[in-house]
């Protein structure tokens, strides 16, 4: 026998259209609790991810005196080239 | 649907964070050379509000350095040689007022040439200010 299975979210949308959400909340409290947890977890993970990337970029932008470095060698770290750029400027006067 | 939207926004945000850096024609011209280390420092900070792009060429050996000296018409055999170079052809010396231009500094002992892209007089003043500040610090 074939069964038409429906997810909780689909059922929720159907009820939402029919204006029966309140009744669904009463009938399926456990589902509602899981749904709240799922949504809260997703929101938390998203906010944390965005915050971490922002913080990472901010930290680097305030600490280093350059935006980016391109080089045809991998011998030295990026900061080396920024140091060279700074040092050469002082050499002209000395 | 909302979840997908969040994922798309997150991906766009991450894509923005990892955007590619603009490669100057000067860097592109030398990046394939095996005998020269080439670096481009984008947004090199001169002070709180002014940044410039810098390109640095370091010759691996004397032969490569002599080649660079000829290419940029550097006649001095010691010390620092500096000039304002044409933005498309930095070998050509231009007047200080012909901006945008490269501020070029060649160091014989280090076999190094540095190019600082000066787009306007504010950047030029900031560069001079940076040099002056560091001279005072060194004293």
gemmi code that builds the backbone of each chain (N, CA, C; Angstrom):
import gemmi

chains = {
    "A": [
        ("UNK", (0.828, -1.201, 0.000), (0.000, 0.000, 0.000), (0.869, 1.261, 0.000)),
        ("UNK", (0.572, 2.140, -0.916), (1.397, 3.345, -1.024), (0.925, 4.406, -0.029)),
        ("UNK", (1.920, 5.007, 0.627), (1.557, 6.032, 1.604), (2.071, 7.393, 1.145)),
        ("UNK", (1.246, 8.390, 1.247), (1.702, 9.742, 0.942), (2.276, 10.345, 2.210)),
        ("UNK", (3.616, 10.359, 2.305), (4.236, 10.875, 3.518), (4.454, 12.376, 3.365)),
        ("UNK", (4.258, 13.070, 4.409), (4.381, 14.529, 4.375), (5.302, 14.960, 5.522)),
        ("UNK", (6.194, 15.893, 5.238), (7.104, 16.334, 6.299), (6.376, 17.316, 7.222)),
        ("UNK", (6.999, 17.497, 8.370), (6.376, 18.381, 9.335), (6.310, 19.808, 8.790)),
        ("UNK", (7.379, 20.190, 8.099), (7.405, 21.556, 7.552), (6.319, 21.771, 6.501)),
        ("UNK", (6.089, 20.735, 5.681), (5.031, 20.843, 4.670), (3.659, 20.938, 5.341)),
        ("UNK", (3.514, 20.120, 6.368), (2.246, 20.156, 7.115), (2.047, 21.536, 7.755)),
        ("UNK", (3.157, 22.055, 8.278), (3.094, 23.371, 8.928), (2.661, 24.449, 7.929)),
        ("UNK", (3.219, 24.369, 6.713), (2.868, 25.361, 5.687), (1.397, 25.247, 5.297)),
        ("UNK", (0.931, 23.983, 5.214), (-0.491, 23.765, 4.892), (-1.379, 24.395, 5.961)),
        ("UNK", (-0.994, 24.143, 7.212), (-1.788, 24.665, 8.331), (-1.729, 26.197, 8.379)),
        ("UNK", (-0.539, 26.694, 8.002), (-0.367, 28.144, 8.005), (-1.325, 28.794, 7.014)),
        ("UNK", (-1.425, 28.139, 5.854), (-2.338, 28.662, 4.831), (-3.791, 28.589, 5.302)),
        ("UNK", (-4.069, 27.510, 6.042), (-5.443, 27.325, 6.520), (-5.730, 28.079, 7.812)),
        ("UNK", (-4.698, 28.721, 8.356), (-4.875, 29.471, 9.600), (-5.079, 28.585, 10.807)),
        ("UNK", (-4.460, 27.395, 10.782), (-4.659, 26.444, 11.883), (-3.364, 26.161, 12.653)),
        ("UNK", (-2.476, 27.116, 12.641), (-1.189, 26.896, 13.305), (-1.351, 26.678, 14.806)),
        ("UNK", (-2.255, 27.464, 15.394), (-2.439, 27.393, 16.840), (-2.822, 25.975, 17.272)),
        ("UNK", (-3.716, 25.385, 16.471), (-4.176, 24.030, 16.790), (-3.025, 23.022, 16.633)),
        ("UNK", (-2.216, 23.231, 15.615), (-1.090, 22.329, 15.381), (-0.084, 22.408, 16.535)),
        ("UNK", (0.101, 23.605, 17.029), (1.024, 23.800, 18.158), (0.567, 22.993, 19.363)),
        ("UNK", (-0.759, 22.954, 19.558), (-1.308, 22.215, 20.701), (-1.224, 20.706, 20.470)),
        ("UNK", (-1.463, 20.291, 19.218), (-1.508, 18.853, 18.921), (-0.130, 18.213, 18.854)),
        ("UNK", (0.867, 18.969, 18.447), (2.202, 18.394, 18.257), (3.250, 19.186, 19.054)),
        ("UNK", (3.173, 19.188, 20.363), (4.124, 19.997, 21.149), (5.569, 19.520, 20.994)),
        ("UNK", (5.760, 18.190, 20.881), (7.115, 17.662, 20.752), (7.752, 18.094, 19.422)),
        ("UNK", (6.938, 18.022, 18.351), (7.407, 18.474, 17.043), (7.792, 19.943, 17.096)),
        ("UNK", (6.950, 20.694, 17.755), (7.201, 22.137, 17.828), (8.502, 22.426, 18.577)),
        ("UNK", (8.706, 21.638, 19.658), (9.934, 21.838, 20.449), (11.169, 21.550, 19.586)),
        ("UNK", (11.119, 20.430, 18.814), (12.242, 20.071, 17.945), (12.466, 21.129, 16.866)),
        ("UNK", (11.361, 21.607, 16.354), (11.458, 22.634, 15.307), (12.142, 23.895, 15.839)),
        ("UNK", (11.746, 24.273, 17.059), (12.355, 25.465, 17.668), (13.860, 25.263, 17.868)),
        ("UNK", (14.217, 24.049, 18.342), (15.633, 23.754, 18.593), (16.417, 23.779, 17.279)),
        ("UNK", (15.814, 23.153, 16.245), (16.486, 23.121, 14.936), (16.750, 24.535, 14.425)),
        ("UNK", (15.720, 25.331, 14.511), (15.831, 26.695, 13.990), (16.834, 27.517, 14.807)),
        ("UNK", (16.774, 27.368, 16.104), (17.693, 28.118, 16.970), (19.136, 27.688, 16.706)),
        ("UNK", (19.344, 26.364, 16.497), (20.697, 25.864, 16.235), (21.239, 26.448, 14.935)),
        ("UNK", (20.405, 26.423, 13.923), (20.821, 26.931, 12.618), (21.167, 28.422, 12.695)),
        ("UNK", (20.307, 29.166, 13.391), (20.542, 30.607, 13.520), (21.842, 30.860, 14.287)),
        ("UNK", (22.061, 30.070, 15.345), (23.273, 30.253, 16.153), (24.525, 29.974, 15.326)),
        ("UNK", (24.495, 28.852, 14.594), (25.649, 28.478, 13.772), (25.934, 29.554, 12.722)),
        ("UNK", (24.877, 30.052, 12.086), (25.046, 31.085, 11.055), (25.650, 32.353, 11.648)),
        ("UNK", (25.085, 32.797, 12.757), (25.576, 34.023, 13.393), (27.036, 33.847, 13.826)),
        ("UNK", (27.350, 32.697, 14.409), (28.725, 32.448, 14.846), (29.694, 32.446, 13.672)),
        ("UNK", (29.281, 31.802, 12.570), (30.146, 31.737, 11.383), (30.426, 33.129, 10.837)),
        ("UNK", (29.383, 33.915, 10.694), (29.545, 35.275, 10.169), (30.398, 36.114, 11.123)),
        ("UNK", (30.146, 35.969, 12.418), (30.898, 36.738, 13.410), (32.379, 36.364, 13.384)),
        ("UNK", (32.659, 35.069, 13.256), (34.055, 34.623, 13.248), (34.801, 35.143, 12.027)),
        ("UNK", (34.154, 35.070, 10.864), (34.795, 35.566, 9.634), (35.029, 37.071, 9.741)),
        ("UNK", (34.031, 37.792, 10.250), (34.165, 39.251, 10.398), (35.296, 39.601, 11.353)),
        ("UNK", (35.328, 38.894, 12.467), (36.357, 39.150, 13.485), (37.747, 38.853, 12.922)),
        ("UNK", (37.845, 37.747, 12.201), (39.100, 37.332, 11.586), (39.611, 38.420, 10.635)),
        ("UNK", (38.725, 38.892, 9.779), (39.107, 39.934, 8.815), (39.461, 41.240, 9.513)),
        ("UNK", (38.672, 41.587, 10.527), (38.902, 42.836, 11.241), (40.261, 42.814, 11.935)),
        ("UNK", (40.548, 41.692, 12.618), (41.817, 41.547, 13.327), (42.990, 41.751, 12.385)),
        ("UNK", (42.904, 41.103, 11.216), (44.009, 41.203, 10.276), (44.109, 42.589, 9.669)),
        ("UNK", (42.963, 43.217, 9.406), (43.001, 44.534, 8.784), (43.575, 45.583, 9.721)),
        ("UNK", (43.399, 45.422, 11.041), (43.942, 46.444, 11.934), (45.388, 46.153, 12.305)),
        ("UNK", (45.821, 44.903, 12.181), (47.180, 44.589, 12.598), (48.192, 44.774, 11.477)),
        ("UNK", (47.813, 44.442, 10.265), (48.816, 44.475, 9.218), (48.725, 45.779, 8.408)),
        ("UNK", (49.877, 46.310, 8.000), (49.865, 47.591, 7.283), (49.702, 47.438, 5.776)),
        ("UNK", (48.966, 46.450, 5.328), (48.735, 46.239, 3.890), (47.455, 45.427, 3.725)),
        ("UNK", (46.895, 45.463, 2.498), (45.660, 44.711, 2.239), (45.964, 43.292, 1.770)),
        ("UNK", (46.870, 43.172, 0.824), (47.178, 41.845, 0.265), (48.544, 41.849, -0.402)),
        ("UNK", (49.105, 40.685, -0.537), (50.415, 40.566, -1.191), (50.357, 39.477, -2.257)),
        ("UNK", (50.908, 39.807, -3.426), (51.073, 38.795, -4.477), (52.567, 38.588, -4.651)),
        ("UNK", (52.989, 37.388, -4.905), (54.413, 37.147, -5.117), (54.599, 35.938, -6.024)),
        ("UNK", (55.649, 35.975, -6.825), (55.894, 34.838, -7.715), (56.727, 33.746, -7.025)),
        ("UNK", (57.049, 33.967, -5.760), (57.780, 32.968, -4.980), (57.020, 32.698, -3.683)),
        ("UNK", (57.305, 31.542, -3.099), (56.667, 31.244, -1.805), (57.692, 31.234, -0.686)),
        ("UNK", (58.874, 31.777, -0.969), (59.987, 31.737, -0.013), (59.686, 32.507, 1.271)),
        ("UNK", (59.082, 33.678, 1.122), (58.874, 34.543, 2.275), (57.382, 34.733, 2.577)),
        ("UNK", (57.075, 35.012, 3.851), (55.666, 35.324, 4.172), (55.298, 36.711, 3.640)),
        ("UNK", (54.000, 36.990, 3.548), (53.527, 38.279, 3.027), (54.123, 39.464, 3.795)),
        ("UNK", (54.227, 39.298, 5.126), (54.694, 40.414, 5.952), (56.125, 40.828, 5.571)),
        ("UNK", (56.908, 39.884, 5.066), (58.286, 40.203, 4.659), (58.296, 41.287, 3.590)),
        ("UNK", (57.374, 41.150, 2.619), (57.355, 42.092, 1.507), (56.861, 43.465, 1.950)),
        ("UNK", (55.949, 43.476, 2.908), (55.497, 44.761, 3.460), (56.659, 45.428, 4.203)),
        ("UNK", (57.454, 44.625, 4.906), (58.628, 45.162, 5.602), (59.635, 45.736, 4.603)),
        ("UNK", (59.825, 45.026, 3.493), (60.758, 45.502, 2.464), (60.267, 46.838, 1.906)),
        ("UNK", (58.965, 46.905, 1.610), (58.387, 48.149, 1.071), (58.600, 49.308, 2.048)),
        ("UNK", (58.493, 49.031, 3.329), (58.673, 50.067, 4.347), (60.146, 50.442, 4.495)),
        ("UNK", (61.005, 49.437, 4.494), (62.436, 49.681, 4.705), (63.036, 50.508, 3.569)),
        ("UNK", (62.658, 50.184, 2.342), (63.236, 50.887, 1.191), (62.918, 52.379, 1.254)),
        ("UNK", (61.724, 52.709, 1.710), (61.341, 54.118, 1.826), (62.286, 54.875, 2.771)),
        ("UNK", (62.713, 54.206, 3.819), (63.606, 54.877, 4.775), (65.040, 54.927, 4.248)),
        ("UNK", (65.397, 53.970, 3.416), (66.771, 53.922, 2.880), (67.087, 55.145, 2.027)),
        ("UNK", (66.081, 55.681, 1.349), (66.328, 56.806, 0.454), (66.868, 58.005, 1.219)),
        ("UNK", (66.371, 58.193, 2.416), (66.782, 59.356, 3.203), (68.125, 59.106, 3.891)),
        ("UNK", (68.280, 57.902, 4.433), (69.523, 57.584, 5.153), (70.689, 57.586, 4.146)),
    ],
    "B": [
        ("UNK", (13.195, 27.176, 2.645), (13.402, 28.372, 1.831), (14.277, 29.401, 2.551)),
        ("UNK", (13.917, 29.645, 3.822), (14.686, 30.609, 4.605), (16.115, 30.108, 4.798)),
        ("UNK", (16.201, 28.772, 5.015), (17.511, 28.179, 5.236), (18.396, 28.366, 4.000)),
        ("UNK", (17.800, 28.138, 2.852), (18.557, 28.315, 1.599), (19.036, 29.755, 1.466)),
        ("UNK", (18.157, 30.668, 1.817), (18.495, 32.085, 1.727), (19.680, 32.406, 2.633)),
        ("UNK", (19.666, 31.840, 3.832), (20.770, 32.069, 4.772), (22.074, 31.522, 4.196)),
        ("UNK", (22.007, 30.316, 3.629), (23.199, 29.712, 3.034), (23.738, 30.573, 1.889)),
        ("UNK", (22.832, 31.072, 1.046), (23.252, 31.902, -0.089), (23.933, 33.176, 0.414)),
        ("UNK", (23.328, 33.794, 1.439), (23.914, 35.012, 1.997), (25.291, 34.745, 2.574)),
        ("UNK", (25.405, 33.614, 3.271), (26.684, 33.239, 3.873), (27.751, 33.018, 2.807)),
        ("UNK", (27.360, 32.336, 1.730), (28.304, 32.067, 0.641), (28.748, 33.371, -0.030)),
        ("UNK", (27.793, 34.287, -0.227), (28.131, 35.578, -0.831), (29.087, 36.354, 0.062)),
        ("UNK", (28.843, 36.295, 1.359), (29.694, 36.981, 2.325), (31.117, 36.430, 2.279)),
        ("UNK", (31.209, 35.086, 2.272), (32.525, 34.445, 2.218), (33.226, 34.743, 0.896)),
        ("UNK", (32.453, 34.766, -0.191), (33.025, 35.080, -1.508), (33.596, 36.497, -1.505)),
        ("UNK", (32.897, 37.415, -0.872), (33.366, 38.794, -0.772), (34.648, 38.905, 0.023)),
        ("UNK", (34.757, 38.069, 1.056), (35.951, 38.089, 1.907), (37.183, 37.557, 1.179)),
        ("UNK", (36.953, 36.664, 0.228), (38.089, 36.048, -0.459), (38.234, 36.578, -1.888)),
        ("UNK", (37.779, 37.813, -2.112), (37.842, 38.402, -3.460), (39.297, 38.515, -3.936)),
        ("UNK", (39.488, 38.332, -5.207), (40.840, 38.350, -5.763), (41.419, 39.755, -5.778)),
        ("UNK", (42.747, 39.838, -5.631), (43.437, 41.118, -5.602), (43.766, 41.537, -7.032)),
        ("UNK", (43.630, 42.843, -7.301), (43.950, 43.367, -8.620), (45.456, 43.279, -8.858)),
        ("UNK", (45.830, 42.736, -9.991), (47.242, 42.571, -10.331), (47.668, 43.742, -11.219)),
        ("UNK", (48.668, 44.519, -10.773), (49.107, 45.656, -11.597), (49.844, 45.134, -12.836)),
        ("UNK", (49.789, 45.883, -13.959), (50.500, 45.465, -15.169), (52.003, 45.287, -14.927)),
        ("UNK", (52.547, 46.123, -14.020), (53.979, 46.027, -13.719), (54.307, 44.669, -13.077)),
        ("UNK", (53.452, 44.252, -12.140), (53.649, 42.936, -11.511), (53.499, 41.827, -12.547)),
        ("UNK", (52.479, 41.943, -13.383), (52.235, 40.911, -14.405), (53.426, 40.789, -15.360)),
        ("UNK", (54.044, 41.943, -15.648), (55.144, 41.953, -16.607), (56.337, 41.130, -16.115)),
        ("UNK", (56.564, 41.137, -14.786), (57.754, 40.470, -14.264), (57.474, 39.167, -13.517)),
        ("UNK", (56.209, 38.857, -13.295), (55.895, 37.699, -12.433), (56.366, 36.360, -13.007)),
        ("UNK", (56.573, 36.299, -14.309), (57.010, 35.027, -14.899), (58.535, 34.875, -14.908)),
        ("UNK", (59.239, 35.943, -14.532), (60.705, 35.883, -14.579), (61.244, 34.945, -13.499)),
        ("UNK", (62.141, 34.068, -13.893), (62.702, 33.087, -12.963), (63.852, 33.663, -12.133)),
        ("UNK", (64.519, 34.701, -12.690), (65.703, 35.234, -12.017), (65.404, 36.458, -11.143)),
        ("UNK", (64.115, 36.771, -11.021), (63.721, 37.933, -10.213), (62.555, 37.555, -9.298)),
        ("UNK", (62.676, 37.918, -8.029), (61.533, 37.754, -7.119), (60.663, 39.002, -7.263)),
        ("UNK", (59.404, 38.808, -7.536), (58.494, 39.933, -7.758), (57.375, 39.870, -6.718)),
        ("UNK", (57.130, 40.988, -6.084), (56.034, 41.027, -5.102), (55.219, 42.290, -5.291)),
        ("UNK", (53.935, 42.167, -5.109), (53.050, 43.338, -5.133), (52.387, 43.460, -3.770)),
        ("UNK", (52.618, 44.585, -3.122), (51.982, 44.840, -1.823), (50.822, 45.801, -2.080)),
        ("UNK", (49.619, 45.286, -2.065), (48.446, 46.133, -2.322), (48.006, 46.814, -1.037)),
        ("UNK", (47.694, 48.080, -1.153), (47.197, 48.825, 0.016), (48.225, 48.977, 1.112)),
        ("UNK", (49.465, 49.265, 0.739), (50.511, 49.490, 1.739), (50.196, 50.788, 2.485)),
        ("UNK", (50.085, 50.688, 3.801), (49.593, 51.813, 4.599), (50.682, 52.829, 4.902)),
        ("UNK", (50.467, 54.069, 4.458), (51.437, 55.125, 4.726), (51.084, 55.897, 5.994)),
        ("UNK", (49.789, 56.078, 6.206), (49.322, 56.673, 7.464), (47.887, 56.189, 7.711)),
        ("UNK", (47.181, 56.812, 8.651), (45.857, 56.308, 9.032), (44.874, 56.236, 7.867)),
        ("UNK", (45.029, 57.135, 6.898), (44.018, 57.188, 5.842), (44.539, 56.971, 4.422)),
        ("UNK", (45.843, 56.928, 4.242), (46.385, 56.824, 2.872), (47.142, 55.512, 2.663)),
        ("UNK", (46.765, 54.854, 1.557), (47.435, 53.610, 1.180), (47.925, 53.729, -0.253)),
        ("UNK", (48.990, 53.016, -0.577), (49.455, 52.951, -1.972), (49.764, 51.486, -2.311)),
        ("UNK", (49.800, 51.220, -3.609), (50.235, 49.897, -4.052), (51.733, 49.964, -4.336)),
        ("UNK", (52.433, 48.910, -3.962), (53.871, 48.868, -4.206), (54.239, 47.580, -4.933)),
        ("UNK", (55.200, 47.700, -5.831), (55.726, 46.513, -6.523), (57.225, 46.467, -6.253)),
        ("UNK", (57.710, 45.293, -5.894), (59.127, 45.157, -5.546), (59.765, 44.099, -6.443)),
        ("UNK", (60.918, 44.452, -7.005), (61.681, 43.503, -7.815), (63.013, 43.258, -7.116)),
        ("UNK", (63.342, 42.004, -6.885), (64.634, 41.666, -6.277), (65.352, 40.695, -7.200)),
        ("UNK", (66.511, 41.119, -7.696), (67.270, 40.255, -8.604), (67.996, 39.174, -7.811)),
        ("UNK", (67.974, 37.959, -8.339), (68.607, 36.837, -7.640), (70.132, 36.921, -7.668)),
        ("UNK", (70.671, 37.398, -8.778), (72.134, 37.437, -8.913), (72.572, 38.701, -9.651)),
        ("UNK", (73.863, 38.845, -9.781), (74.413, 40.054, -10.399), (73.961, 40.202, -11.852)),
        ("UNK", (73.924, 39.092, -12.571), (73.520, 39.153, -13.984), (72.092, 39.696, -14.111)),
        ("UNK", (71.205, 39.199, -13.278), (69.809, 39.664, -13.319), (69.722, 41.134, -12.926)),
        ("UNK", (70.543, 41.526, -11.948), (70.551, 42.922, -11.491), (71.061, 43.859, -12.588)),
        ("UNK", (72.119, 43.445, -13.265), (72.637, 44.271, -14.355), (71.584, 44.421, -15.458)),
        ("UNK", (70.843, 43.346, -15.696), (69.756, 43.396, -16.675), (68.682, 44.395, -16.261)),
        ("UNK", (68.327, 44.363, -14.997), (67.308, 45.297, -14.480), (67.809, 46.741, -14.563)),
        ("UNK", (69.089, 46.925, -14.201), (69.661, 48.281, -14.245), (69.598, 48.852, -15.663)),
        ("UNK", (69.889, 47.999, -16.609), (69.846, 48.460, -18.005), (68.403, 48.758, -18.420)),
        ("UNK", (67.530, 47.860, -17.986), (66.119, 48.012, -18.354), (65.526, 49.327, -17.831)),
        ("UNK", (65.973, 49.722, -16.623), (65.421, 50.934, -16.009), (66.389, 52.122, -16.064)),
        ("UNK", (67.432, 51.973, -16.837), (68.390, 53.046, -17.047), (68.954, 53.576, -15.727)),
        ("UNK", (69.446, 52.659, -14.907), (70.046, 53.046, -13.623), (71.563, 53.043, -13.823)),
        ("UNK", (72.165, 54.197, -13.691), (73.602, 54.297, -13.998), (74.486, 54.213, -12.754)),
        ("UNK", (73.946, 54.593, -11.601), (74.767, 54.565, -10.385), (75.128, 53.121, -10.039)),
        ("UNK", (76.334, 52.942, -9.489), (76.748, 51.580, -9.137), (76.679, 51.325, -7.633)),
        ("UNK", (76.298, 52.338, -6.867), (76.154, 52.167, -5.414), (75.082, 53.114, -4.902)),
        ("UNK", (74.593, 52.821, -3.693), (73.614, 53.690, -3.056), (72.205, 53.563, -3.636)),
        ("UNK", (71.426, 54.605, -3.379), (70.019, 54.593, -3.773), (69.796, 55.548, -4.952)),
        ("UNK", (69.084, 55.071, -5.945), (68.695, 55.923, -7.067), (67.181, 56.028, -7.055)),
        ("UNK", (66.652, 57.233, -7.159), (65.183, 57.351, -7.143), (64.708, 58.336, -8.195)),
        ("UNK", (63.511, 58.105, -8.659), (62.921, 59.003, -9.651), (61.406, 58.790, -9.700)),
        ("UNK", (60.733, 59.713, -10.381), (59.310, 59.532, -10.659), (59.225, 58.899, -12.043)),
        ("UNK", (58.575, 57.742, -12.131), (58.516, 57.030, -13.399), (57.118, 57.055, -14.006)),
        ("UNK", (57.090, 57.039, -15.316), (55.811, 57.021, -16.033), (54.963, 55.817, -15.583)),
        ("UNK", (53.673, 56.000, -15.468), (52.812, 54.951, -14.919), (52.773, 53.696, -15.817)),
        ("UNK", (52.905, 53.909, -17.127), (52.909, 52.757, -18.043), (54.316, 52.260, -18.345)),
        ("UNK", (55.265, 53.176, -18.305), (56.651, 52.817, -18.623), (57.570, 53.428, -17.570)),
        ("UNK", (57.724, 52.762, -16.425), (58.438, 53.366, -15.291), (59.900, 53.726, -15.565)),
        ("UNK", (60.446, 53.185, -16.642), (61.819, 53.542, -17.011), (61.923, 55.040, -17.331)),
        ("UNK", (60.856, 55.565, -17.931), (60.848, 56.977, -18.328), (60.667, 57.884, -17.124)),
        ("UNK", (61.564, 58.834, -16.985), (61.471, 59.795, -15.878), (60.410, 60.850, -16.214)),
        ("UNK", (59.586, 61.158, -15.248), (58.572, 62.211, -15.461), (58.649, 63.228, -14.334)),
        ("UNK", (57.954, 64.334, -14.526), (57.958, 65.357, -13.477), (57.077, 64.927, -12.305)),
        ("UNK", (57.336, 65.504, -11.153), (56.600, 65.161, -9.939), (55.102, 65.428, -10.064)),
        ("UNK", (54.776, 66.400, -10.919), (53.364, 66.778, -11.055), (52.612, 65.886, -12.053)),
        ("UNK", (53.334, 65.046, -12.802), (52.683, 64.202, -13.814), (52.081, 62.941, -13.180)),
        ("UNK", (51.042, 63.126, -12.418), (50.425, 61.987, -11.727), (49.232, 61.462, -12.523)),
        ("UNK", (48.933, 60.172, -12.449), (49.585, 59.156, -11.626), (50.944, 58.758, -12.174)),
        ("UNK", (51.801, 58.343, -11.250), (53.154, 57.933, -11.641), (53.679, 56.952, -10.591)),
        ("UNK", (54.817, 56.377, -10.880), (55.475, 55.502, -9.898), (56.588, 56.279, -9.220)),
        ("UNK", (56.680, 56.170, -7.923), (57.865, 56.644, -7.211), (58.792, 55.434, -7.185)),
        ("UNK", (59.906, 55.544, -7.860), (60.789, 54.379, -8.003), (62.046, 54.574, -7.166)),
        ("UNK", (62.445, 53.527, -6.453), (63.684, 53.570, -5.677), (64.474, 52.307, -5.947)),
        ("UNK", (65.701, 52.485, -6.377), (66.549, 51.335, -6.680), (67.714, 51.290, -5.701)),
        ("UNK", (67.912, 50.132, -5.096), (68.991, 49.952, -4.122), (70.028, 49.007, -4.712)),
        ("UNK", (71.189, 49.549, -5.032), (72.232, 48.742, -5.657), (72.700, 47.599, -4.759)),
        ("UNK", (72.953, 47.906, -3.507), (73.506, 46.882, -2.612), (72.538, 45.712, -2.407)),
        ("UNK", (71.234, 46.009, -2.383), (70.234, 44.946, -2.174), (69.713, 44.361, -3.490)),
        ("UNK", (70.188, 44.891, -4.603), (69.730, 44.454, -5.950), (68.199, 44.516, -6.035)),
        ("UNK", (67.661, 45.612, -5.510), (66.200, 45.730, -5.378), (65.687, 47.028, -6.004)),
        ("UNK", (64.563, 46.935, -6.659), (63.873, 48.149, -7.119), (62.449, 48.104, -6.555)),
        ("UNK", (62.029, 49.215, -5.961), (60.662, 49.299, -5.422), (59.904, 50.395, -6.155)),
        ("UNK", (58.667, 50.111, -6.484), (57.806, 51.064, -7.189), (56.594, 51.339, -6.304)),
        ("UNK", (56.321, 52.598, -6.032), (55.152, 52.973, -5.238), (54.209, 53.755, -6.149)),
        ("UNK", (53.008, 53.269, -6.282), (52.069, 53.915, -7.206), (51.461, 55.158, -6.563)),
        ("UNK", (51.787, 56.320, -7.125), (51.286, 57.589, -6.592), (50.178, 58.091, -7.513)),
        ("UNK", (48.967, 58.053, -7.002), (47.823, 58.435, -7.828), (47.507, 59.919, -7.785)),
        ("UNK", (47.779, 60.556, -6.640), (47.477, 61.987, -6.514), (48.435, 62.633, -5.516)),
        ("UNK", (48.283, 63.946, -5.366), (49.223, 64.679, -4.504), (49.082, 64.277, -3.035)),
        ("UNK", (47.893, 63.800, -2.662), (47.696, 63.371, -1.268), (48.593, 62.162, -0.980)),
        ("UNK", (48.626, 61.232, -1.912), (49.477, 60.055, -1.737), (50.956, 60.445, -1.756)),
        ("UNK", (51.288, 61.411, -2.598), (52.690, 61.843, -2.669), (53.113, 62.474, -1.342)),
        ("UNK", (52.254, 63.335, -0.812), (52.554, 63.984, 0.469), (52.657, 62.946, 1.582)),
        ("UNK", (51.768, 61.952, 1.528), (51.777, 60.903, 2.557), (53.071, 60.095, 2.492)),
        ("UNK", (53.545, 59.850, 1.275), (54.801, 59.113, 1.109), (55.970, 59.896, 1.707)),
        ("UNK", (56.007, 61.191, 1.407), (57.068, 62.032, 1.971), (56.952, 62.079, 3.498)),
        ("UNK", (55.711, 62.177, 3.966), (55.472, 62.199, 5.412), (55.956, 60.926, 6.073)),
        ("UNK", (55.698, 59.800, 5.420), (56.138, 58.497, 5.945), (57.663, 58.464, 6.059)),
        ("UNK", (58.332, 58.968, 5.000), (59.797, 58.976, 5.012), (60.326, 59.886, 6.118)),
        ("UNK", (59.689, 61.038, 6.254), (60.116, 61.999, 7.272), (59.922, 61.431, 8.671)),
        ("UNK", (58.756, 60.833, 8.921), (58.469, 60.250, 10.236), (59.511, 59.205, 10.602)),
        ("UNK", (59.851, 58.362, 9.636), (60.801, 57.296, 9.937), (62.221, 57.827, 10.098)),
        ("UNK", (62.505, 58.930, 9.413), (63.815, 59.535, 9.586), (63.925, 60.068, 11.012)),
        ("UNK", (62.840, 60.689, 11.486), (62.849, 61.229, 12.850), (62.971, 60.090, 13.873)),
        ("UNK", (62.264, 58.981, 13.616), (62.325, 57.840, 14.541), (63.725, 57.259, 14.603)),
        ("UNK", (64.397, 57.219, 13.447), (65.737, 56.641, 13.388), (66.789, 57.487, 14.078)),
        ("UNK", (66.499, 58.798, 14.171), (67.513, 59.695, 14.763), (67.610, 59.475, 16.267)),
    ],
}
model = gemmi.Model(1)
for chain_id, residues in chains.items():
    chain = gemmi.Chain(chain_id)
    for i, (resn, *xyz) in enumerate(residues, 1):
        res = gemmi.Residue()
        res.name, res.seqid = resn, gemmi.SeqId(i, " ")
        for name, pos in zip(("N", "CA", "C"), xyz):
            atom = gemmi.Atom()
            atom.name, atom.element = name, gemmi.Element(name[0])
            atom.pos, atom.b_iso = gemmi.Position(*pos), 0.0
            res.add_atom(atom)
        chain.add_residue(res)
    model.add_chain(chain)
structure = gemmi.Structure()
structure.add_model(model)
structure.setup_entities()
